[in-house]
Amino acid sequence: MPISAVSVAVTNVIEPQYPGFRWERRTLSPDLVTEVDGLRFVHPAVSVLDLIPLLGGAVIDEALRRRAVSLEALWQAMRAQRGRPGNRQCARLLHDSRNEPWSPAERKAHVLLRAARIHGWRANHCIVVNGVNHWVDIAFPKQQLVVEIDGWTYHGGQVAFVDDRWRYARLGAHGWPVLPFAASALDDDPDEFIRLVRIALANRSL
């Protein structure tokens, strides 16, 4: 998303307005501010929290995926700004992010799995095959089962699609079968998603 405005926090005086800048009266904990060459910048966690009203949980997912910030840092930044408008929404989404999803589709899958009381899974788990790291959306290490959830945006080209087929084949050949789901399937038929995961887990436990 292109940057349309830069927010500048001031403690006492609201400066004159300038194009591309938005001034707001605000007090931040020194722990949330870093100074670089005389300029002070907020911790990335503050920026993520500020974007939640506009982007929802997706901004948390993206920040976690890029490792721009940790979940614990987000909690700390929110607690350091007690009474801040929007904290209730932030707390709900941070709690919803406890398994650290990297996309809205993964977030939805985590919610469904927890609601169905399906345990023993890990999000964004690394499986090493012939010395190569393969990061998977959801893994059940005990049953050696993988669940992948992909949207059309991610597979926007043939290269990404083909690469994933090779990845699934390599994982399957080394004892990690993959259940691939379209992101839309979790909204269209969440019950079927859970049913198929349960069947696969039962078969892998035989």
ZIZIZI-V891417 format. One line per field, one symbol per residue. ss: DSSP state (~ for helix, > for strand, _ for the rest). phi: phi as a letter, one per 30 degrees, with the letter a starting at -180 (. if undefined). burial: # if it has 24 or more other ideal C-beta (glycine too) atoms within 12 Angstrom, else .. A space follows every 10 residues. Layout:
# ZIZIZI-V891417
ss=???
phi=???
burial=???
This chain:
# ZIZIZI-V891417
ss=_____>>>>> __________ >>>>>____~ ~~>>>>__>> >>_~~~~~~~ ~~~~~_~~~~ ~~~~~_____ ~~~~~~~~~_ ______~~~~ ~~~~~~____ ___~~~~~~~ ~~~~~_____ _>>>>>>>>_ _>>>>>>>>> ____>>>>>> _______~~~ ~~~~~~~~~~ ~~~___>>>> >>~~~~~~_~ ~~~~~~~~~~ ~~~~__
phi=.ddcacdbcb cbcddedbei bbcbdaccde dcbbcbhicc bddedddddd deedcidddd edddddhdac dddddddddd beidejdddd ddddddcdch dcaeddeddd ddddddhcci cbdhccccbh icdbdcdbbc edchbcccbb cdddcdbddd ddeddddddd dddcibdccc bdedddddad ddeddddddd ddddcd
burial=.......##. .......... .......#.. .#........ .######### ##....#### #####...#. #.###.##.# #..#....## ..##.##.## ########## ###....#.. #####.#... ...#.##### ..######## #..#...... ...#..##.# #....##### #.#.##...# ..##.###.# #.....
